[in-house]
Amino acid sequence: MLDAPIIAIDDFVSWDDFAGWWPRFEVQVLLPLLRGEDAHYQTRDWTDWYGNTLGEWRTQPWASTIILEGVTCTRRETIGRLAYAIWVDAPAPLRLARGLARDSAFAGAEQLWQKWMAEEAAFFASDGSRDRADLIIDTSQHG
């Protein structure tokens, strides 16, 4: 098992900003870590579930291995800057079901997920993230 800290992309995304959060991530996380410095970043405040409010600041001390976990974190802008890229795959209906199972308490969750998944499809079709992955993991058989 790899004992490495994880920075979750959920700390950056919001329902109305699928991929545009990248500049903040680049400045606050990726560039400092690549320079061998600690990352000091402001997290997404998910108590504002429908909005895009920022919340607390966190510091991730530099480490030789850090896992970046979440949607679009291996985008084209990371070519040559990440050691290893993993694509986690599942069919769209299963991804939707998983998202709704997690978020069913929120009004309008299905519409938000449908919009999100359309943005995902467009982003990944143009970015080619899956094709650049070092490893593809199929999670369709894992509930």
Secondary structure, DSSP 4 states (H G I P E B T S, - for coil): -----EEEGGGT-BTTBSSTTHHHHIIIIIHHHHTT--EEEEEE-TTSTTS--EEEEEEE---S--EEESTTTT-GGGTTT-S--EEEE--HHHHHHHHHHHHTTSTTHHHHHHHHHHHHHHHHHHH-HHHH-SEEEE-TT--
